[in-house]
Amino acid sequence: MRISVIGCGYLGAVHAACMAKLGHEVVGIDVDEQKIADLSAAIAPFYEPGLTALLEEVQDTGRLSFTTDMAAAKGSGVHFICVGTPQKKGENGADMAYVDAALAALLPHLTPGDIVVGKSTVPVGTAARLADMIAQQEPSAFLVWNPEFLREGHAVADTLQPDRFVYGVSNGSEDHAAVAVLDEVYQTPLGLGTPRIVMDLPTAELVKTAANSFLATKISFINAMAELCEAAGADVTHLADAIGMDDRIGRKFLNAGVGFGGGCLPKDIRAFMARAGELGADQALTFLREVDAINMRRRTRVVELTRELCVDGLLGKRVAVLGAAFKPESDDVRDSPALSIAAQLQLQGAIVTVTDPKALRNAAQRFPELQYVQNVDIAVQNADAVLLLTEWQEYRELDPYILKESVASARILDGRNVLDPAKWREAGWQYRGLGRP
C-alpha cells in the first residue's frame, strides 16, 4: 500500500520506518528540513535502539522516503497523522496546533476514498472535529483513530509487534469500510495473532490517556508507599514483591523511585484532567492531581535525602548524578526527574556533574548551567555523593570497590532501587535507597 506519515518526530519516524518494513511504500513528511535531511540519510534524529539499522535497511529497498513537501501525500491511500500534542504553556491542556496544522496542510491533497488515521494523543472530541473538516473537503474520505502505545527504548518492537490494535471509527462497527483497509496495513502483525478491537471515535481517543493515567497512578501509588515505608522503617521493595504476587495487581511498574517523566505521562494526565473539566466531569479525575503531586514530590525528596547523605548540607558539596534521560535506552530529557533533581541540587549550592550514555546533548540544551561529562569515572571524581537517577544497565553493573577509589566520600543514593544494598555496604559505601531502611 502507499502510505504517508505526517510528522516525523519520535512517533512518526518510527512508524514510517516500520510501515516500510511491513512492505508498504511510505513517504514521511515534516516541516523540519534538518530532520528530513537526517532521516533521508538514514540518521535517526534521536536515540532509539534499532531505529538507525531499520532506516538503513528499508531505505535500501526504496520503499521509504522523506520530504518537506506535503504534496507528496497525494496518491497515498492512507495518511497517518503523527505530530506532537505538547502541554500548552501555562495550562494543563494539550496544544492541538500541530494536529490542526497537519490536517489543514493535508486536506487539499486528499482524494476520494482516502483514509486519514490519527495516531497522536489528543483530547476526547478532537476526532469528531477533524472528521467534520475532512468531510467538508472530501466527503468520501474517512477518519480513523488508531492510538499508539509506544514505549521509548522499545518503539520499533512495539510498532512491529504491538500488544493490541485499537481502531476508532465513526459508527464503532467492524463493518466500517476503513477497518478492512487498516487490517491490510497491519496484515503481518495481525497474522501473528495481535488482537485488535474496533470502537467508536471518542472511546478510541480515551484509550491512550486512560492507559497512561492508570500507569501513572500505579507508579505514584508505590512511591506513596515508599514515603510510608521510610516513616515506618519498612522496605518498599519487599512490599512491592508481596502485593505484586496478587494477579489482580501484578508486579510490573511497582518499582519505587524518583518518579515518572518524559513527554507522555506527565502531560497526558494533566491534559486528561483539563479535558474532563471542559466536559463537566472534572470530579471524576481529581485523584490524578494527587498522582501528579506525589510524582513531583519524589524529586524534592531526593534533594532532601542528598542533603542528609552529605551530613552538613549541600553548599559546596560535589554531587555526581548518574543519568539525565527520563528513562534508560532513550535520549529524551523532557520532564526528566534526574535533570530536575540535578538542577535543584545546584540551585541549593551543590557542585553538580551529570553523566549519561546518550542524553547529554539534549540535557545541555535544557539545563546549560549544569556540568556534563560522558565518562562515569570522571563524573564521580572526588564526589561527596553519587546519585543513580536513571537506571542504565552500565550503572546497575558498576563495581562498588572500583568506584570507591575515585570518590571523596563513599555515599550513594540509589534513586531507582536497582543496586544491591548489601553489596555496596560491604564495599564500604553508605547506601541509601528510596523507601528502604
WOURRA-V458465 format. One record per helix or strand of 3 or more residues. SS is the DSSP state (@ for helix, = for strand). FROM is the first residue (numbers start at 0). TO is the last residue. If there is no record, write none. Layout:
((SS	FROM	TO) (SS	FROM	TO))
//
This chain:
((=	1	5) (@	9	20) (=	24	28) (@	32	39) (@	50	60) (=	63	66) (@	69	72) (=	77	80) (@	96	106) (=	114	117) (@	125	136) (=	141	144) (@	154	159) (=	164	168) (@	176	184) (@	186	190) (=	195	199) (@	200	231) (@	235	243) (@	264	277) (@	281	284) (@	286	308) (=	317	321) (@	336	346) (=	350	354) (@	359	365) (@	375	378) (=	384	387) (@	392	395) (@	399	403) (=	410	413) (@	420	425) (=	429	432))
//
